[in-house]
Every structure is written in structure tokens, then in C-alpha cells.
Amino acid sequence: MRFKAKIVVDSAIFLVDLRSAYNILDSKLVSMLSLPVGQQQQMRVTIADGRHMFTTSVCKWDTTVASL
């Protein structure tokens, strides 16, 4: 699913894989929105093209406040 959202004064395109267990946010977006970032044990995430990414950060944010 693809949707466009207005965030603060900018807009962004979001690509959401509804079958995915995780979604990846760009660190610049997390910074811009001042989203809380927590630490966790290193986790390997497989992205759509089959490559792997590793992260120790988790960003829990409430999507129920968004209207689509």
C-alpha cells in the first residue's frame, strides 16, 4: 500500500507492506518528528529485495492518531 502524508509542514510518501512484521523509518524522519527511540538487542531484518539490515533501535509510535 502506498499513501502520501503531510507531516508538520513537509509531505512524505509511505510504502507499507501489510504482510511485513516490521516497517523501516528513515532516521531523518524520526528526528524531524522527535519520535522516541529505544534500544534493544541487535535484530536482523530482511528487506523486500532479500538483503538484510541490522538494527539495535526501535521506534514505537501510535498509528491510531493518523487518519487515512
mmCIF file of the N, C-alpha and C atoms, coordinates in Angstrom:
data_MODEL
# 
_entry.id   MODEL 
# 
loop_
_atom_site.group_PDB 
_atom_site.id 
_atom_site.type_symbol 
_atom_site.label_atom_id 
_atom_site.label_alt_id 
_atom_site.label_comp_id 
_atom_site.label_asym_id 
_atom_site.label_entity_id 
_atom_site.label_seq_id 
_atom_site.pdbx_PDB_ins_code 
_atom_site.Cartn_x 
_atom_site.Cartn_y 
_atom_site.Cartn_z 
_atom_site.occupancy 
_atom_site.B_iso_or_equiv 
_atom_site.pdbx_formal_charge 
_atom_site.auth_seq_id 
_atom_site.auth_comp_id 
_atom_site.auth_asym_id 
_atom_site.auth_atom_id 
_atom_site.pdbx_PDB_model_num 
ATOM 1   N N  . MET A 1 1  ? 0.846  -1.155  0.000  1.00 0.00 ? 1  MET A N  1 
ATOM 2   C CA . MET A 1 1  ? 0.000  0.000   0.000  1.00 0.00 ? 1  MET A CA 1 
ATOM 3   C C  . MET A 1 1  ? 0.903  1.233   0.000  1.00 0.00 ? 1  MET A C  1 
ATOM 4   N N  . ARG A 1 2  ? 0.498  2.237   -0.725 1.00 0.00 ? 2  ARG A N  1 
ATOM 5   C CA . ARG A 1 2  ? 1.257  3.485   -0.806 1.00 0.00 ? 2  ARG A CA 1 
ATOM 6   C C  . ARG A 1 2  ? 0.316  4.625   -0.445 1.00 0.00 ? 2  ARG A C  1 
ATOM 7   N N  . PHE A 1 3  ? 0.786  5.513   0.409  1.00 0.00 ? 3  PHE A N  1 
ATOM 8   C CA . PHE A 1 3  ? -0.011 6.691   0.698  1.00 0.00 ? 3  PHE A CA 1 
ATOM 9   C C  . PHE A 1 3  ? 0.888  7.889   0.945  1.00 0.00 ? 3  PHE A C  1 
ATOM 10  N N  . LYS A 1 4  ? 0.327  9.054   0.710  1.00 0.00 ? 4  LYS A N  1 
ATOM 11  C CA . LYS A 1 4  ? 1.053  10.304  0.919  1.00 0.00 ? 4  LYS A CA 1 
ATOM 12  C C  . LYS A 1 4  ? 0.520  10.925  2.204  1.00 0.00 ? 4  LYS A C  1 
ATOM 13  N N  . ALA A 1 5  ? 1.422  11.456  3.012  1.00 0.00 ? 5  ALA A N  1 
ATOM 14  C CA . ALA A 1 5  ? 1.020  12.056  4.286  1.00 0.00 ? 5  ALA A CA 1 
ATOM 15  C C  . ALA A 1 5  ? 1.673  13.417  4.439  1.00 0.00 ? 5  ALA A C  1 
ATOM 16  N N  . LYS A 1 6  ? 0.958  14.331  5.057  1.00 0.00 ? 6  LYS A N  1 
ATOM 17  C CA . LYS A 1 6  ? 1.531  15.632  5.391  1.00 0.00 ? 6  LYS A CA 1 
ATOM 18  C C  . LYS A 1 6  ? 2.048  15.538  6.817  1.00 0.00 ? 6  LYS A C  1 
ATOM 19  N N  . ILE A 1 7  ? 3.331  15.831  6.985  1.00 0.00 ? 7  ILE A N  1 
ATOM 20  C CA . ILE A 1 7  ? 3.972  15.729  8.286  1.00 0.00 ? 7  ILE A CA 1 
ATOM 21  C C  . ILE A 1 7  ? 4.554  17.091  8.618  1.00 0.00 ? 7  ILE A C  1 
ATOM 22  N N  . VAL A 1 8  ? 4.045  17.677  9.665  1.00 0.00 ? 8  VAL A N  1 
ATOM 23  C CA . VAL A 1 8  ? 4.423  19.024  10.077 1.00 0.00 ? 8  VAL A CA 1 
ATOM 24  C C  . VAL A 1 8  ? 4.174  19.945  8.876  1.00 0.00 ? 8  VAL A C  1 
ATOM 25  N N  . VAL A 1 9  ? 5.203  20.400  8.186  1.00 0.00 ? 9  VAL A N  1 
ATOM 26  C CA . VAL A 1 9  ? 4.999  21.254  7.013  1.00 0.00 ? 9  VAL A CA 1 
ATOM 27  C C  . VAL A 1 9  ? 5.459  20.580  5.733  1.00 0.00 ? 9  VAL A C  1 
ATOM 28  N N  . ASP A 1 10 ? 6.034  19.407  5.834  1.00 0.00 ? 10 ASP A N  1 
ATOM 29  C CA . ASP A 1 10 ? 6.503  18.675  4.663  1.00 0.00 ? 10 ASP A CA 1 
ATOM 30  C C  . ASP A 1 10 ? 5.546  17.535  4.350  1.00 0.00 ? 10 ASP A C  1 
ATOM 31  N N  . SER A 1 11 ? 5.752  16.917  3.210  1.00 0.00 ? 11 SER A N  1 
ATOM 32  C CA . SER A 1 11 ? 4.970  15.728  2.888  1.00 0.00 ? 11 SER A CA 1 
ATOM 33  C C  . SER A 1 11 ? 5.932  14.586  2.607  1.00 0.00 ? 11 SER A C  1 
ATOM 34  N N  . ALA A 1 12 ? 5.445  13.381  2.775  1.00 0.00 ? 12 ALA A N  1 
ATOM 35  C CA . ALA A 1 12 ? 6.277  12.195  2.572  1.00 0.00 ? 12 ALA A CA 1 
ATOM 36  C C  . ALA A 1 12 ? 5.431  11.100  1.952  1.00 0.00 ? 12 ALA A C  1 
ATOM 37  N N  . ILE A 1 13 ? 6.081  10.243  1.195  1.00 0.00 ? 13 ILE A N  1 
ATOM 38  C CA . ILE A 1 13 ? 5.426  9.071   0.626  1.00 0.00 ? 13 ILE A CA 1 
ATOM 39  C C  . ILE A 1 13 ? 5.775  7.880   1.508  1.00 0.00 ? 13 ILE A C  1 
ATOM 40  N N  . PHE A 1 14 ? 4.772  7.139   1.923  1.00 0.00 ? 14 PHE A N  1 
ATOM 41  C CA . PHE A 1 14 ? 4.976  5.948   2.733  1.00 0.00 ? 14 PHE A CA 1 
ATOM 42  C C  . PHE A 1 14 ? 4.620  4.716   1.918  1.00 0.00 ? 14 PHE A C  1 
ATOM 43  N N  . LEU A 1 15 ? 5.493  3.743   1.942  1.00 0.00 ? 15 LEU A N  1 
ATOM 44  C CA . LEU A 1 15 ? 5.217  2.447   1.336  1.00 0.00 ? 15 LEU A CA 1 
ATOM 45  C C  . LEU A 1 15 ? 5.070  1.464   2.483  1.00 0.00 ? 15 LEU A C  1 
ATOM 46  N N  . VAL A 1 16 ? 3.901  0.863   2.608  1.00 0.00 ? 16 VAL A N  1 
ATOM 47  C CA . VAL A 1 16 ? 3.618  -0.030  3.725  1.00 0.00 ? 16 VAL A CA 1 
ATOM 48  C C  . VAL A 1 16 ? 3.339  -1.422  3.186  1.00 0.00 ? 16 VAL A C  1 
ATOM 49  N N  . ASP A 1 17 ? 4.088  -2.390  3.674  1.00 0.00 ? 17 ASP A N  1 
ATOM 50  C CA . ASP A 1 17 ? 3.854  -3.786  3.322  1.00 0.00 ? 17 ASP A CA 1 
ATOM 51  C C  . ASP A 1 17 ? 2.995  -4.380  4.424  1.00 0.00 ? 17 ASP A C  1 
ATOM 52  N N  . LEU A 1 18 ? 1.735  -4.611  4.130  1.00 0.00 ? 18 LEU A N  1 
ATOM 53  C CA . LEU A 1 18 ? 0.804  -5.094  5.142  1.00 0.00 ? 18 LEU A CA 1 
ATOM 54  C C  . LEU A 1 18 ? 1.139  -6.497  5.630  1.00 0.00 ? 18 LEU A C  1 
ATOM 55  N N  . ARG A 1 19 ? 1.943  -7.234  4.865  1.00 0.00 ? 19 ARG A N  1 
ATOM 56  C CA . ARG A 1 19 ? 2.330  -8.584  5.282  1.00 0.00 ? 19 ARG A CA 1 
ATOM 57  C C  . ARG A 1 19 ? 3.623  -8.577  6.090  1.00 0.00 ? 19 ARG A C  1 
ATOM 58  N N  . SER A 1 20 ? 4.249  -7.441  6.198  1.00 0.00 ? 20 SER A N  1 
ATOM 59  C CA . SER A 1 20 ? 5.538  -7.343  6.876  1.00 0.00 ? 20 SER A CA 1 
ATOM 60  C C  . SER A 1 20 ? 5.360  -7.241  8.385  1.00 0.00 ? 20 SER A C  1 
ATOM 61  N N  . ALA A 1 21 ? 6.283  -7.852  9.111  1.00 0.00 ? 21 ALA A N  1 
ATOM 62  C CA . ALA A 1 21 ? 6.255  -7.759  10.577 1.00 0.00 ? 21 ALA A CA 1 
ATOM 63  C C  . ALA A 1 21 ? 6.814  -6.424  11.055 1.00 0.00 ? 21 ALA A C  1 
ATOM 64  N N  . TYR A 1 22 ? 7.649  -5.778  10.240 1.00 0.00 ? 22 TYR A N  1 
ATOM 65  C CA . TYR A 1 22 ? 8.308  -4.533  10.625 1.00 0.00 ? 22 TYR A CA 1 
ATOM 66  C C  . TYR A 1 22 ? 8.235  -3.543  9.478  1.00 0.00 ? 22 TYR A C  1 
ATOM 67  N N  . ASN A 1 23 ? 8.244  -2.277  9.816  1.00 0.00 ? 23 ASN A N  1 
ATOM 68  C CA . ASN A 1 23 ? 8.370  -1.212  8.836  1.00 0.00 ? 23 ASN A CA 1 
ATOM 69  C C  . ASN A 1 23 ? 9.601  -0.404  9.211  1.00 0.00 ? 23 ASN A C  1 
ATOM 70  N N  . ILE A 1 24 ? 10.286 0.111   8.218  1.00 0.00 ? 24 ILE A N  1 
ATOM 71  C CA . ILE A 1 24 ? 11.543 0.818   8.437  1.00 0.00 ? 24 ILE A CA 1 
ATOM 72  C C  . ILE A 1 24 ? 11.312 2.309   8.216  1.00 0.00 ? 24 ILE A C  1 
ATOM 73  N N  . LEU A 1 25 ? 11.738 3.111   9.180  1.00 0.00 ? 25 LEU A N  1 
ATOM 74  C CA . LEU A 1 25 ? 11.643 4.561   9.073  1.00 0.00 ? 25 LEU A CA 1 
ATOM 75  C C  . LEU A 1 25 ? 13.034 5.142   8.896  1.00 0.00 ? 25 LEU A C  1 
ATOM 76  N N  . ASP A 1 26 ? 13.142 6.128   8.046  1.00 0.00 ? 26 ASP A N  1 
ATOM 77  C CA . ASP A 1 26 ? 14.405 6.834   7.872  1.00 0.00 ? 26 ASP A CA 1 
ATOM 78  C C  . ASP A 1 26 ? 14.722 7.604   9.152  1.00 0.00 ? 26 ASP A C  1 
ATOM 79  N N  . SER A 1 27 ? 15.963 7.563   9.565  1.00 0.00 ? 27 SER A N  1 
ATOM 80  C CA . SER A 1 27 ? 16.363 8.230   10.813 1.00 0.00 ? 27 SER A CA 1 
ATOM 81  C C  . SER A 1 27 ? 16.123 9.742   10.761 1.00 0.00 ? 27 SER A C  1 
ATOM 82  N N  . LYS A 1 28 ? 16.172 10.341  9.566  1.00 0.00 ? 28 LYS A N  1 
ATOM 83  C CA . LYS A 1 28 ? 15.900 11.781  9.439  1.00 0.00 ? 28 LYS A CA 1 
ATOM 84  C C  . LYS A 1 28 ? 14.440 12.086  9.780  1.00 0.00 ? 28 LYS A C  1 
ATOM 85  N N  . LEU A 1 29 ? 13.534 11.201  9.347  1.00 0.00 ? 29 LEU A N  1 
ATOM 86  C CA . LEU A 1 29 ? 12.115 11.378  9.648  1.00 0.00 ? 29 LEU A CA 1 
ATOM 87  C C  . LEU A 1 29 ? 11.867 11.217  11.146 1.00 0.00 ? 29 LEU A C  1 
ATOM 88  N N  . VAL A 1 30 ? 12.488 10.223  11.743 1.00 0.00 ? 30 VAL A N  1 
ATOM 89  C CA . VAL A 1 30 ? 12.359 10.003  13.187 1.00 0.00 ? 30 VAL A CA 1 
ATOM 90  C C  . VAL A 1 30 ? 12.829 11.240  13.944 1.00 0.00 ? 30 VAL A C  1 
ATOM 91  N N  . SER A 1 31 ? 13.947 11.802  13.513 1.00 0.00 ? 31 SER A N  1 
ATOM 92  C CA . SER A 1 31 ? 14.491 13.015  14.140 1.00 0.00 ? 31 SER A CA 1 
ATOM 93  C C  . SER A 1 31 ? 13.553 14.200  13.960 1.00 0.00 ? 31 SER A C  1 
ATOM 94  N N  . MET A 1 32 ? 13.074 14.392  12.739 1.00 0.00 ? 32 MET A N  1 
ATOM 95  C CA . MET A 1 32 ? 12.208 15.522  12.432 1.00 0.00 ? 32 MET A CA 1 
ATOM 96  C C  . MET A 1 32 ? 10.930 15.486  13.272 1.00 0.00 ? 32 MET A C  1 
ATOM 97  N N  . LEU A 1 33 ? 10.385 14.287  13.497 1.00 0.00 ? 33 LEU A N  1 
ATOM 98  C CA . LEU A 1 33 ? 9.144  14.153  14.258 1.00 0.00 ? 33 LEU A CA 1 
ATOM 99  C C  . LEU A 1 33 ? 9.382  13.987  15.757 1.00 0.00 ? 33 LEU A C  1 
ATOM 100 N N  . SER A 1 34 ? 10.648 13.973  16.157 1.00 0.00 ? 34 SER A N  1 
ATOM 101 C CA . SER A 1 34 ? 11.017 13.772  17.568 1.00 0.00 ? 34 SER A CA 1 
ATOM 102 C C  . SER A 1 34 ? 10.363 12.520  18.147 1.00 0.00 ? 34 SER A C  1 
ATOM 103 N N  . LEU A 1 35 ? 10.378 11.446  17.363 1.00 0.00 ? 35 LEU A N  1 
ATOM 104 C CA . LEU A 1 35 ? 9.795  10.190  17.837 1.00 0.00 ? 35 LEU A CA 1 
ATOM 105 C C  . LEU A 1 35 ? 10.725 9.540   18.854 1.00 0.00 ? 35 LEU A C  1 
ATOM 106 N N  . PRO A 1 36 ? 10.159 8.905   19.874 1.00 0.00 ? 36 PRO A N  1 
ATOM 107 C CA . PRO A 1 36 ? 11.003 8.248   20.873 1.00 0.00 ? 36 PRO A CA 1 
ATOM 108 C C  . PRO A 1 36 ? 11.677 7.006   20.288 1.00 0.00 ? 36 PRO A C  1 
ATOM 109 N N  . VAL A 1 37 ? 12.966 6.876   20.554 1.00 0.00 ? 37 VAL A N  1 
ATOM 110 C CA . VAL A 1 37 ? 13.729 5.731   20.056 1.00 0.00 ? 37 VAL A CA 1 
ATOM 111 C C  . VAL A 1 37 ? 14.273 4.969   21.251 1.00 0.00 ? 37 VAL A C  1 
ATOM 112 N N  . GLY A 1 38 ? 13.998 3.676   21.291 1.00 0.00 ? 38 GLY A N  1 
ATOM 113 C CA . GLY A 1 38 ? 14.509 2.824   22.356 1.00 0.00 ? 38 GLY A CA 1 
ATOM 114 C C  . GLY A 1 38 ? 15.593 1.907   21.818 1.00 0.00 ? 38 GLY A C  1 
ATOM 115 N N  . GLN A 1 39 ? 16.303 1.278   22.722 1.00 0.00 ? 39 GLN A N  1 
ATOM 116 C CA . GLN A 1 39 ? 17.363 0.342   22.345 1.00 0.00 ? 39 GLN A CA 1 
ATOM 117 C C  . GLN A 1 39 ? 16.904 -1.084  22.638 1.00 0.00 ? 39 GLN A C  1 
ATOM 118 N N  . GLN A 1 40 ? 17.372 -2.009  21.858 1.00 0.00 ? 40 GLN A N  1 
ATOM 119 C CA . GLN A 1 40 ? 17.053 -3.422  22.027 1.00 0.00 ? 40 GLN A CA 1 
ATOM 120 C C  . GLN A 1 40 ? 18.258 -4.233  21.596 1.00 0.00 ? 40 GLN A C  1 
ATOM 121 N N  . GLN A 1 41 ? 18.184 -5.543  21.783 1.00 0.00 ? 41 GLN A N  1 
ATOM 122 C CA . GLN A 1 41 ? 19.252 -6.397  21.280 1.00 0.00 ? 41 GLN A CA 1 
ATOM 123 C C  . GLN A 1 41 ? 19.268 -6.302  19.763 1.00 0.00 ? 41 GLN A C  1 
ATOM 124 N N  . GLN A 1 42 ? 20.446 -6.514  19.181 1.00 0.00 ? 42 GLN A N  1 
ATOM 125 C CA . GLN A 1 42 ? 20.564 -6.427  17.727 1.00 0.00 ? 42 GLN A CA 1 
ATOM 126 C C  . GLN A 1 42 ? 19.597 -7.400  17.061 1.00 0.00 ? 42 GLN A C  1 
ATOM 127 N N  . MET A 1 43 ? 18.896 -6.897  16.051 1.00 0.00 ? 43 MET A N  1 
ATOM 128 C CA . MET A 1 43 ? 17.919 -7.696  15.335 1.00 0.00 ? 43 MET A CA 1 
ATOM 129 C C  . MET A 1 43 ? 18.220 -7.615  13.840 1.00 0.00 ? 43 MET A C  1 
ATOM 130 N N  . ARG A 1 44 ? 18.117 -8.744  13.159 1.00 0.00 ? 44 ARG A N  1 
ATOM 131 C CA . ARG A 1 44 ? 18.308 -8.778  11.714 1.00 0.00 ? 44 ARG A CA 1 
ATOM 132 C C  . ARG A 1 44 ? 16.939 -8.713  11.048 1.00 0.00 ? 44 ARG A C  1 
ATOM 133 N N  . VAL A 1 45 ? 16.806 -7.805  10.094 1.00 0.00 ? 45 VAL A N  1 
ATOM 134 C CA . VAL A 1 45 ? 15.558 -7.626  9.360  1.00 0.00 ? 45 VAL A CA 1 
ATOM 135 C C  . VAL A 1 45 ? 15.835 -7.887  7.889  1.00 0.00 ? 45 VAL A C  1 
ATOM 136 N N  . THR A 1 46 ? 15.020 -8.718  7.255  1.00 0.00 ? 46 THR A N  1 
ATOM 137 C CA . THR A 1 46 ? 15.131 -8.964  5.821  1.00 0.00 ? 46 THR A CA 1 
ATOM 138 C C  . THR A 1 46 ? 14.237 -7.967  5.098  1.00 0.00 ? 46 THR A C  1 
ATOM 139 N N  . ILE A 1 47 ? 14.822 -7.201  4.181  1.00 0.00 ? 47 ILE A N  1 
ATOM 140 C CA . ILE A 1 47 ? 14.042 -6.212  3.442  1.00 0.00 ? 47 ILE A CA 1 
ATOM 141 C C  . ILE A 1 47 ? 13.533 -6.822  2.132  1.00 0.00 ? 47 ILE A C  1 
ATOM 142 N N  . ALA A 1 48 ? 12.695 -6.081  1.434  1.00 0.00 ? 48 ALA A N  1 
ATOM 143 C CA . ALA A 1 48 ? 11.965 -6.605  0.281  1.00 0.00 ? 48 ALA A CA 1 
ATOM 144 C C  . ALA A 1 48 ? 12.847 -7.221  -0.801 1.00 0.00 ? 48 ALA A C  1 
ATOM 145 N N  . ASP A 1 49 ? 14.037 -6.678  -1.019 1.00 0.00 ? 49 ASP A N  1 
ATOM 146 C CA . ASP A 1 49 ? 14.892 -7.213  -2.082 1.00 0.00 ? 49 ASP A CA 1 
ATOM 147 C C  . ASP A 1 49 ? 15.745 -8.394  -1.617 1.00 0.00 ? 49 ASP A C  1 
ATOM 148 N N  . GLY A 1 50 ? 15.517 -8.857  -0.391 1.00 0.00 ? 50 GLY A N  1 
ATOM 149 C CA . GLY A 1 50 ? 16.233 -10.025 0.109  1.00 0.00 ? 50 GLY A CA 1 
ATOM 150 C C  . GLY A 1 50 ? 17.476 -9.712  0.925  1.00 0.00 ? 50 GLY A C  1 
ATOM 151 N N  . ARG A 1 51 ? 17.932 -8.468  0.877  1.00 0.00 ? 51 ARG A N  1 
ATOM 152 C CA . ARG A 1 51 ? 19.097 -8.090  1.684  1.00 0.00 ? 51 ARG A CA 1 
ATOM 153 C C  . ARG A 1 51 ? 18.702 -8.031  3.158  1.00 0.00 ? 51 ARG A C  1 
ATOM 154 N N  . HIS A 1 52 ? 19.721 -8.015  4.014  1.00 0.00 ? 52 HIS A N  1 
ATOM 155 C CA . HIS A 1 52 ? 19.484 -7.954  5.451  1.00 0.00 ? 52 HIS A CA 1 
ATOM 156 C C  . HIS A 1 52 ? 20.007 -6.643  6.016  1.00 0.00 ? 52 HIS A C  1 
ATOM 157 N N  . MET A 1 53 ? 19.289 -6.120  6.977  1.00 0.00 ? 53 MET A N  1 
ATOM 158 C CA . MET A 1 53 ? 19.723 -4.945  7.728  1.00 0.00 ? 53 MET A CA 1 
ATOM 159 C C  . MET A 1 53 ? 19.762 -5.342  9.195  1.00 0.00 ? 53 MET A C  1 
ATOM 160 N N  . PHE A 1 54 ? 20.647 -4.710  9.945  1.00 0.00 ? 54 PHE A N  1 
ATOM 161 C CA . PHE A 1 54 ? 20.733 -4.959  11.378 1.00 0.00 ? 54 PHE A CA 1 
ATOM 162 C C  . PHE A 1 54 ? 20.417 -3.668  12.113 1.00 0.00 ? 54 PHE A C  1 
ATOM 163 N N  . THR A 1 55 ? 19.700 -3.790  13.215 1.00 0.00 ? 55 THR A N  1 
ATOM 164 C CA . THR A 1 55 ? 19.358 -2.612  13.999 1.00 0.00 ? 55 THR A CA 1 
ATOM 165 C C  . THR A 1 55 ? 19.367 -2.935  15.484 1.00 0.00 ? 55 THR A C  1 
ATOM 166 N N  . THR A 1 56 ? 19.642 -1.925  16.272 1.00 0.00 ? 56 THR A N  1 
ATOM 167 C CA . THR A 1 56 ? 19.500 -2.030  17.723 1.00 0.00 ? 56 THR A CA 1 
ATOM 168 C C  . THR A 1 56 ? 18.497 -0.991  18.218 1.00 0.00 ? 56 THR A C  1 
ATOM 169 N N  . SER A 1 57 ? 17.869 -0.287  17.292 1.00 0.00 ? 57 SER A N  1 
ATOM 170 C CA . SER A 1 57 ? 16.913 0.763   17.651 1.00 0.00 ? 57 SER A CA 1 
ATOM 171 C C  . SER A 1 57 ? 15.496 0.322   17.336 1.00 0.00 ? 57 SER A C  1 
ATOM 172 N N  . VAL A 1 58 ? 14.581 0.779   18.154 1.00 0.00 ? 58 VAL A N  1 
ATOM 173 C CA . VAL A 1 58 ? 13.166 0.516   17.911 1.00 0.00 ? 58 VAL A CA 1 
ATOM 174 C C  . VAL A 1 58 ? 12.411 1.820   18.161 1.00 0.00 ? 58 VAL A C  1 
ATOM 175 N N  . CYS A 1 59 ? 11.464 2.091   17.293 1.00 0.00 ? 59 CYS A N  1 
ATOM 176 C CA . CYS A 1 59 ? 10.676 3.314   17.395 1.00 0.00 ? 59 CYS A CA 1 
ATOM 177 C C  . CYS A 1 59 ? 9.211  2.904   17.448 1.00 0.00 ? 59 CYS A C  1 
ATOM 178 N N  . LYS A 1 60 ? 8.635  2.987   18.629 1.00 0.00 ? 60 LYS A N  1 
ATOM 179 C CA . LYS A 1 60 ? 7.219  2.638   18.776 1.00 0.00 ? 60 LYS A CA 1 
ATOM 180 C C  . LYS A 1 60 ? 6.418  3.923   18.668 1.00 0.00 ? 60 LYS A C  1 
ATOM 181 N N  . TRP A 1 61 ? 5.508  3.945   17.720 1.00 0.00 ? 61 TRP A N  1 
ATOM 182 C CA . TRP A 1 61 ? 4.695  5.139   17.559 1.00 0.00 ? 61 TRP A CA 1 
ATOM 183 C C  . TRP A 1 61 ? 3.256  4.736   17.325 1.00 0.00 ? 61 TRP A C  1 
ATOM 184 N N  . ASP A 1 62 ? 2.360  5.590   17.752 1.00 0.00 ? 62 ASP A N  1 
ATOM 185 C CA . ASP A 1 62 ? 0.936  5.315   17.730 1.00 0.00 ? 62 ASP A CA 1 
ATOM 186 C C  . ASP A 1 62 ? 0.361  5.700   16.374 1.00 0.00 ? 62 ASP A C  1 
ATOM 187 N N  . THR A 1 63 ? -0.039 4.709   15.615 1.00 0.00 ? 63 THR A N  1 
ATOM 188 C CA . THR A 1 63 ? -0.615 4.992   14.293 1.00 0.00 ? 63 THR A CA 1 
ATOM 189 C C  . THR A 1 63 ? -2.112 5.257   14.377 1.00 0.00 ? 63 THR A C  1 
ATOM 190 N N  . THR A 1 64 ? -2.704 5.094   15.549 1.00 0.00 ? 64 THR A N  1 
ATOM 191 C CA . THR A 1 64 ? -4.145 5.305   15.663 1.00 0.00 ? 64 THR A CA 1 
ATOM 192 C C  . THR A 1 64 ? -4.527 6.777   15.592 1.00 0.00 ? 64 THR A C  1 
ATOM 193 N N  . VAL A 1 65 ? -3.548 7.666   15.751 1.00 0.00 ? 65 VAL A N  1 
ATOM 194 C CA . VAL A 1 65 ? -3.857 9.092   15.668 1.00 0.00 ? 65 VAL A CA 1 
ATOM 195 C C  . VAL A 1 65 ? -3.851 9.585   14.227 1.00 0.00 ? 65 VAL A C  1 
ATOM 196 N N  . ALA A 1 66 ? -3.406 8.756   13.312 1.00 0.00 ? 66 ALA A N  1 
ATOM 197 C CA . ALA A 1 66 ? -3.357 9.145   11.900 1.00 0.00 ? 66 ALA A CA 1 
ATOM 198 C C  . ALA A 1 66 ? -4.694 8.846   11.240 1.00 0.00 ? 66 ALA A C  1 
ATOM 199 N N  . SER A 1 67 ? -5.074 9.680   10.311 1.00 0.00 ? 67 SER A N  1 
ATOM 200 C CA . SER A 1 67 ? -6.278 9.395   9.540  1.00 0.00 ? 67 SER A CA 1 
ATOM 201 C C  . SER A 1 67 ? -5.875 9.174   8.095  1.00 0.00 ? 67 SER A C  1 
ATOM 202 N N  . LEU A 1 68 ? -6.397 8.129   7.520  1.00 0.00 ? 68 LEU A N  1 
ATOM 203 C CA . LEU A 1 68 ? -6.057 7.788   6.133  1.00 0.00 ? 68 LEU A CA 1 
ATOM 204 C C  . LEU A 1 68 ? -7.250 8.029   5.236  1.00 0.00 ? 68 LEU A C  1 
# 
